[in-house]
Amino acid sequence: MKQNQNQNLQKLTIAALLVAFTTVATLVIQIPTPTKGYLNLGDCFVNISAWILGSAWGTAAAGIGSAMADAIGGYWIYVPVTLIIKSLMAFVSYHIYQKLSEKNTFRARITAACTAEIIMILGYALFEAALYGSFATALLGMPSNLVQGIMGAASSVTIYELVLKRIPHLHIK
């Protein structure tokens, strides 16, 4: 019983840290885009949350941290959709990594991260098509989201492979 409580406390603590890291990474480095959005490093921690914490905790940390960044940044209309999209990204990233990691963990992370970023690009395009009432208008944001996705996939795989992979007992699924 005591060990189970300690594991839950450890998961909660790491999840809270990853919520904070995701929020800060989204808010601190913002490169404005022509579509009034911005590029950031938040997606890096969306994938990392999934890979460290697993499906449920990683999904929650990724979604909450990203949604908090939108709320703090004043992008209120995006908060619920960001929560859904980033949570889905983490969920898919985790499960694809789990499926493919037996053969090659590096390739599995790249595939998982790229798939998650495709979800982000398509998710925001669909939301913005509904928001603006025009799929053509929504397409204007896709190049910026593509760059965001490339940054997110590259940074998450790089940070994980070069730093986090070497930390013993980090994975607490």
Secondary structure, DSSP 4 states (H G I P E B T S, - for coil): -HHHHHHHHHHHHHHHHHHHHHHHHHHHS-EE-TTS-EE-SHHHHHHHHHHHH-HHHHHHHHHHHHHHHHHHHT-GGGHHHHHHHHHHHHHHHHHHHHHHTTT-HHHHHHHHHHHHHHHHHHHHHHHHHHHHT-HHHHHTTHHHHHHHHHHHHHHHHHHHHHTGGGSTT----
